Amino acid sequence: MAAEIRVFTCLSDNFGYLIHDPATGATASVDAPDAAPIIRELNAQGWRLTDILITHHHHDHVGGVAELKEVYGCRVVAPHDKSTKIANVDQRVAHGDVVRVGELLARVLETPGHTLDHVAYVFDTEKALFAADTLFSIGCGRVFEGSYPMMWDSLLKLRALPDDFKLYCGHEYTASNVKFALTVEPDNAALQARAEEVTRLRAAGRPTIPALLGDEKKANVFLRADDPAVAIKLRMKGASAEEVFGELRERKNKS
């Protein structure tokens, strides 16, 4: 039986995610921004939380862990970097590790840049990428703890996944990301199409996630910092991909 994935809002603009294995009844929350909406969704589906898969230590991704652990006694899986002091952790994971949720398998990719401990969870059979704050639809995370070359390398790891994978990111930032991206590539047809779709979805009160990774590769300028055409748009002909990515991120920071 295919896995079931539920998407809902936590806090002001965080996404909450539950992935459920019908064969065993196991259910994982990817991050835990706030316990209350996660509990509501679990109750609505009739599921019991067995696991929390943490991507990084920021409070808006771990704020609900303690309460969920107390209510469900669930396993808490977190990045191997213990310096971040994430509480209630049962298992630490690093790049290449595989986490089992019932019969579902999640492959761990280390994606530092936004934070040094950031990881993504890839469910290959389900074609689902949970990228948290490394990759957003039409954007990427701010680089708080790492460097621009480090973040670019992390994005390359995610870009290497197949086009038919679905992206599940940490925040509903797509509309603002589209607005910025159009200042760089106003003539990008894929971006224009995504802009129209986002406008329709948000007007209907619907989330812009999941997004197909293949579409992101065409419309998300942050995934194409190694494209000479992007460098030319920024008047950076001949610059390295890392330099182009850094300029894009700096411009987004100021937008």
Backbone torsions as a table, in degrees:
resi	resn	phi	psi	omega
1	MET	NA	141.6	-177.8
2	ALA	-72.2	147.4	175.4
3	ALA	-64.5	151.0	176.0
4	GLU	-111.0	132.7	-179.6
5	ILE	-120.7	131.5	177.0
6	ARG	-116.8	137.3	-179.7
7	VAL	-119.5	131.9	-179.8
8	PHE	-154.3	170.2	-176.1
9	THR	-91.9	138.6	171.0
10	CYS	-125.6	148.2	-178.1
11	LEU	52.6	-141.7	-176.9
12	SER	-88.2	-42.0	-176.7
13	ASP	-142.2	11.7	173.8
14	ASN	-76.0	147.9	168.9
15	PHE	-91.6	139.0	167.3
16	GLY	-101.2	141.2	-179.8
17	TYR	-132.8	132.4	169.0
18	LEU	-120.4	133.6	173.7
19	ILE	-122.5	125.7	-168.6
20	HIS	-120.2	135.4	175.9
21	ASP	-100.6	104.8	-177.5
22	PRO	-61.9	-26.8	-176.1
23	ALA	-68.3	-34.7	-175.8
24	THR	-117.2	-15.6	-175.5
25	GLY	85.3	-0.8	178.9
26	ALA	-68.2	142.0	-179.9
27	THR	-138.7	129.6	176.9
28	ALA	-114.1	141.6	167.4
29	SER	-99.1	127.5	175.0
30	VAL	-89.1	109.8	-169.0
31	ASP	64.9	171.0	-178.4
32	ALA	-149.0	76.1	-177.7
33	PRO	-60.1	-38.3	-175.4
34	ASP	-157.1	132.7	-173.8
35	ALA	-68.2	-40.9	-170.0
36	ALA	-57.3	-51.6	-179.8
37	PRO	-66.0	-30.0	177.8
38	ILE	-68.5	-43.3	177.3
39	ILE	-63.2	-41.4	178.5
40	ARG	-60.2	-44.2	-179.0
41	GLU	-67.9	-40.4	176.1
42	LEU	-58.6	-45.6	-179.5
43	ASN	-65.0	-39.3	-179.6
44	ALA	-63.4	-34.5	-178.8
45	GLN	-90.2	-14.1	-175.3
46	GLY	74.0	30.9	-178.8
47	TRP	-105.7	157.7	174.7
48	ARG	-117.0	133.0	-177.3
49	LEU	-74.5	124.1	178.1
50	THR	-109.1	-23.5	-174.1
51	ASP	-148.1	149.0	168.0
52	ILE	-123.0	124.6	178.7
53	LEU	-105.3	106.6	-175.5
54	ILE	-90.7	135.4	179.7
55	THR	-93.8	-34.3	179.0
56	HIS	-166.5	173.4	-165.1
57	HIS	-86.4	-5.5	-176.8
58	HIS	-58.1	142.9	-171.5
59	HIS	-59.5	-34.3	-178.9
60	ASP	-74.2	5.5	173.5
61	HIS	-119.3	-11.2	-178.7
62	VAL	-127.7	1.9	-173.2
63	GLY	-60.9	-24.7	-178.7
64	GLY	-98.8	2.4	-173.5
65	VAL	-61.2	-49.5	-174.3
66	ALA	-59.1	-45.2	-179.1
67	GLU	-67.0	-41.7	179.3
68	LEU	-65.0	-38.3	177.4
69	LYS	-63.0	-40.5	-179.9
70	GLU	-67.5	-41.0	-176.7
71	VAL	-73.5	-42.3	-170.7
72	TYR	-109.8	-15.3	-175.0
73	GLY	63.3	30.1	-174.1
74	CYS	-75.3	159.1	174.7
75	ARG	-77.1	137.6	178.3
76	VAL	-113.1	119.0	-179.3
77	VAL	-108.1	131.8	-175.0
78	ALA	-142.3	162.8	177.0
79	PRO	-58.0	154.7	-173.1
80	HIS	-70.2	-17.9	-177.9
81	ASP	-69.0	102.0	-176.0
82	LYS	-80.0	-7.8	-178.7
83	SER	-68.7	-17.3	-177.0
84	THR	-81.9	-11.9	173.5
85	LYS	58.1	44.8	171.4
86	ILE	-70.0	130.0	-175.2
87	ALA	-83.2	159.6	170.7
88	ASN	64.3	27.6	-177.3
89	VAL	-82.8	133.5	177.0
90	ASP	-102.4	-28.8	-175.7
91	GLN	-144.4	135.5	176.9
92	ARG	-106.6	141.0	-177.9
93	VAL	-130.2	152.1	179.4
94	ALA	-131.6	177.3	-176.1
95	HIS	-54.8	129.5	178.2
96	GLY	91.4	-12.3	176.4
97	ASP	-68.3	156.8	177.5
98	VAL	-122.6	129.4	179.3
99	VAL	-107.9	132.0	179.9
100	ARG	-99.5	128.4	172.5
101	VAL	-118.7	98.1	-168.9
102	GLY	61.5	-121.9	176.4
103	GLU	-97.7	1.4	178.1
104	LEU	-83.7	144.3	-179.0
105	LEU	-118.9	127.5	177.9
106	ALA	-113.8	121.2	177.3
107	ARG	-89.5	137.5	-175.9
108	VAL	-96.8	128.3	171.8
109	LEU	-115.7	127.3	173.1
110	GLU	-78.0	126.2	-176.9
111	THR	-132.1	63.1	-177.6
112	PRO	-69.3	157.6	179.0
113	GLY	147.7	-64.9	173.5
114	HIS	-58.4	-50.6	166.4
115	THR	-132.8	165.0	179.8
116	LEU	-75.6	-22.6	-176.2
117	ASP	-96.8	5.3	-170.3
118	HIS	-65.1	134.7	172.0
119	VAL	-130.1	159.3	171.8
120	ALA	-117.1	154.4	178.4
121	TYR	-115.6	125.6	-176.4
122	VAL	-115.1	115.2	173.7
123	PHE	-96.6	95.4	-171.4
124	ASP	-64.1	-45.3	-178.2
125	THR	-62.8	-35.9	-180.0
126	GLU	-85.4	-6.2	-178.3
127	LYS	54.3	47.0	-176.5
128	ALA	-125.4	127.7	176.8
129	LEU	-113.2	118.7	174.3
130	PHE	-101.8	99.0	-169.5
131	ALA	-99.4	-7.4	179.4
132	ALA	51.4	-120.8	-172.3
133	ASP	-104.8	17.3	172.3
134	THR	-83.9	-52.9	-179.4
135	LEU	-121.9	125.0	171.8
136	PHE	-107.0	164.4	171.7
137	SER	-66.6	122.8	-178.4
138	ILE	61.9	23.8	178.9
139	GLY	-163.4	-169.9	174.3
140	CYS	-151.6	169.5	-178.1
141	GLY	-74.9	157.0	171.0
142	ARG	-64.4	149.0	178.9
143	VAL	-95.7	96.5	-176.7
144	PHE	-90.9	-44.1	-171.7
145	GLU	-113.6	-24.7	-178.4
146	GLY	-95.6	-153.7	178.3
147	SER	-124.5	166.0	178.5
148	TYR	-63.1	-43.4	175.7
149	PRO	-59.9	-37.5	178.2
150	MET	-63.3	-45.0	-179.4
151	MET	-67.1	-40.1	178.7
152	TRP	-61.3	-42.6	177.9
153	ASP	-61.2	-38.6	177.8
154	SER	-65.3	-40.9	178.4
155	LEU	-64.8	-34.8	177.5
156	LEU	-63.6	-36.5	176.9
157	LYS	-61.0	-41.0	-178.9
158	LEU	-75.0	-37.7	179.1
159	ARG	-63.3	-25.7	-178.2
160	ALA	-73.2	-12.7	178.2
161	LEU	-71.0	156.8	-176.6
162	PRO	-62.0	153.5	-176.8
163	ASP	-62.9	-27.6	-175.4
164	ASP	-88.4	7.1	172.8
165	PHE	-74.6	148.1	177.2
166	LYS	-99.5	135.1	178.6
167	LEU	-91.8	126.0	171.6
168	TYR	-118.5	110.6	-174.2
169	CYS	-107.2	178.8	-169.6
170	GLY	-82.4	-23.5	-172.5
171	HIS	-142.2	155.2	173.4
172	GLU	-86.9	77.9	179.9
173	TYR	-111.6	6.9	-167.0
174	THR	-61.0	-43.0	-177.4
175	ALA	-61.3	-45.0	179.2
176	SER	-69.2	-33.4	176.7
177	ASN	-65.4	-40.8	177.7
178	VAL	-61.5	-43.7	-179.4
179	LYS	-57.7	-44.4	178.4
180	PHE	-67.8	-47.2	-175.2
181	ALA	-58.4	-34.9	179.4
182	LEU	-66.9	-22.3	175.9
183	THR	-72.8	-23.2	179.4
184	VAL	-92.6	-43.0	-175.1
185	GLU	-130.5	68.8	-177.8
186	PRO	-64.3	-20.1	-176.7
187	ASP	-101.1	7.3	179.9
188	ASN	-74.1	111.1	-175.1
189	ALA	-63.6	-38.3	179.3
190	ALA	-65.3	-38.8	177.9
191	LEU	-67.6	-41.1	177.8
192	GLN	-61.0	-41.3	178.9
193	ALA	-65.3	-41.7	178.5
194	ARG	-65.3	-38.6	179.0
195	ALA	-59.7	-43.4	178.7
196	GLU	-65.0	-41.1	179.5
197	GLU	-64.0	-43.5	-179.5
198	VAL	-63.0	-41.5	178.2
199	THR	-59.7	-43.8	179.5
200	ARG	-64.8	-46.1	-177.7
201	LEU	-62.8	-45.2	-176.9
202	ARG	-70.5	-34.6	177.4
203	ALA	-64.0	-30.2	179.5
204	ALA	-89.3	2.1	-179.4
205	GLY	73.2	22.1	-178.0
206	ARG	-103.8	152.6	178.2
207	PRO	-71.8	155.0	178.0
208	THR	-90.4	2.9	-177.0
209	ILE	-117.6	143.7	7.5
210	PRO	-79.8	161.9	175.8
211	ALA	-124.7	144.2	177.6
212	LEU	-72.0	134.0	-177.8
213	LEU	-64.4	-33.8	177.6
214	GLY	-61.7	-38.3	176.8
215	ASP	-67.3	-39.0	178.8
216	GLU	-62.4	-37.6	-178.8
217	LYS	-63.3	-26.5	179.1
218	LYS	-89.2	-35.1	-170.1
219	ALA	-102.8	-21.6	-174.9
220	ASN	-92.3	107.4	-175.2
221	VAL	-64.3	-26.2	179.8
222	PHE	-67.4	-22.8	177.1
223	LEU	-85.9	-2.4	-176.1
224	ARG	-126.2	33.4	178.9
225	ALA	-66.3	-14.8	177.2
226	ASP	-94.9	6.7	176.4
227	ASP	-85.2	119.5	-178.9
228	PRO	-54.6	-30.7	-179.7
229	ALA	-65.1	-33.7	177.9
230	VAL	-69.3	-42.3	177.7
231	ALA	-59.2	-40.9	179.5
232	ILE	-64.5	-41.3	177.5
233	LYS	-56.8	-35.3	-178.2
234	LEU	-91.0	5.5	-175.9
235	ARG	58.1	43.9	-178.7
236	MET	-127.7	35.4	-178.5
237	LYS	-52.2	129.3	179.2
238	GLY	89.2	-7.2	179.4
239	ALA	-72.6	157.2	178.8
240	SER	-73.8	161.2	177.9
241	ALA	-59.8	-38.6	179.5
242	GLU	-63.8	-39.6	178.8
243	GLU	-67.8	-41.9	179.0
244	VAL	-64.8	-44.5	178.3
245	PHE	-59.8	-44.1	179.9
246	GLY	-60.2	-40.4	178.3
247	GLU	-65.6	-42.1	177.3
248	LEU	-59.6	-46.3	-177.3
249	ARG	-67.2	-37.3	177.1
250	GLU	-63.6	-42.2	179.1
251	ARG	-65.4	-39.7	179.2
252	LYS	-65.7	-38.3	178.7
253	ASN	-58.1	-32.8	-175.8
254	LYS	-95.1	-3.6	-175.4
255	SER	-80.1	NA	NA
